[in-house]
Amino acid sequence: MSHRIRTGLGRKVAAACATVLALGVYGLATTPAGAATTKKAVLTASVPGVGAILVDAKGHALYVHTDANGAAVACTDACMTAWPPLTVAAGAKVKAPKGVKALGTTSDTHQVTATGLPLYRFSLDTQAKQAKGDGVNAFGGTWHVVPVKATTTKATPTTNAGTGGVSF
């Protein structure tokens, strides 16, 4: 192998490494959100208009997607672009904020769950303490923020007959 080929290859490898590093710095790398970090994947925050809810490590509201009976509705394909799932690395344990007891993960996708329902973020929540997706009816169900009070026990969501929504 000539010196010229090795130099060209070295430059390509260096450029690829720089790109991956830059993406990681800006949070655009392909690793799952909240994956294997020392930070908690789920926190709590008071969000105007909805109160004390679960948020991700960046302070963005976390949502569940349910049908009229409070059962989880799958979010796949295009849905996951608008509503990215909150995941952790395989084998990682979800560290819950003080008082929050109903967190876990799915065994297959390592998606974080609250009261057994998978958690998602909303792409239009561009800043911390926004909850623009609360009450949105899309992709076969309704999106709800997760109130902190719903996660203090192993409670399960129930249908709110008055509004057709979900109460925790």
Residue pairs with C-beta under 8 A, 6 or more apart in sequence:
20 29
23 29
24 31
31 89
32 87
32 88
32 89
32 110
33 41
33 56
33 57
33 84
33 85
33 86
33 87
33 121
34 41
34 42
34 56
34 57
34 86
34 87
34 88
34 112
35 87
35 88
35 89
35 92
36 88
36 89
36 92
37 57
39 57
40 57
40 95
40 96
40 97
41 56
41 57
41 86
41 88
41 94
41 95
41 112
42 54
42 55
42 56
42 57
42 62
42 86
42 94
42 95
42 96
42 97
42 100
42 103
42 112
42 114
42 119
43 54
43 55
43 56
43 57
43 59
43 97
44 52
44 53
44 54
44 55
44 97
44 100
44 148
45 52
45 53
45 55
45 59
45 128
45 129
46 52
46 53
46 129
47 53
47 55
47 61
47 129
47 130
47 131
47 145
48 129
49 131
49 134
50 61
50 131
50 134
50 145
50 147
51 147
52 147
52 148
52 149
53 61
53 62
53 131
53 145
53 146
53 147
53 148
54 61
54 62
54 100
54 114
54 119
54 145
54 146
54 148
54 151
55 61
55 62
55 128
55 129
56 62
56 86
56 121
58 128
59 128
59 129
60 121
60 122
60 125
60 127
60 128
60 130
61 121
61 122
61 125
61 129
61 130
61 131
61 133
61 134
61 145
62 86
62 112
62 114
62 119
62 120
62 121
62 145
62 146
63 83
63 119
63 120
63 121
63 122
63 133
63 134
63 143
63 144
63 145
63 146
64 72
64 114
64 115
64 117
64 118
64 119
64 120
64 143
64 144
64 146
64 157
64 166
65 72
65 73
65 74
65 75
65 83
65 117
65 118
65 120
65 139
65 141
65 142
65 143
66 72
66 73
66 117
66 141
66 142
66 144
66 157
66 166
67 73
67 140
67 141
67 142
68 142
68 159
68 164
69 159
70 156
70 157
70 158
70 159
70 166
72 116
72 117
72 118
73 139
73 140
73 141
74 140
75 83
75 85
75 118
75 120
75 139
78 139
79 138
79 139
81 123
82 122
82 123
82 124
82 138
82 139
83 120
83 121
83 122
83 123
83 133
83 139
83 143
84 120
84 121
84 123
85 109
85 111
85 118
85 119
85 120
85 121
86 111
86 112
86 119
86 120
86 121
87 105
87 109
87 110
87 111
87 112
88 94
88 105
88 110
88 112
89 110
90 110
92 105
92 110
94 103
94 104
94 105
94 112
96 103
96 151
99 148
99 152
100 148
100 151
100 152
101 151
101 152
101 153
101 154
102 114
102 115
102 116
102 150
102 151
102 152
102 153
102 154
102 155
103 112
103 113
103 114
103 151
104 112
104 113
104 116
105 111
105 112
105 113
106 113
106 118
111 118
111 119
112 118
112 119
113 119
114 146
114 150
114 151
115 146
115 150
115 151
115 154
115 155
115 156
115 157
115 168
116 156
117 146
117 157
119 146
120 143
122 131
122 132
122 133
122 136
122 143
124 132
124 133
125 131
125 132
125 133
131 145
133 143
133 145
134 143
134 144
134 145
135 142
135 143
135 144
135 165
136 142
136 143
137 143
142 164
142 165
142 166
144 165
144 166
146 168
147 168
149 168
150 157
150 168
151 168
155 168
157 166
157 167
157 168
158 166
158 167
158 168
159 166
159 167
160 166
160 167
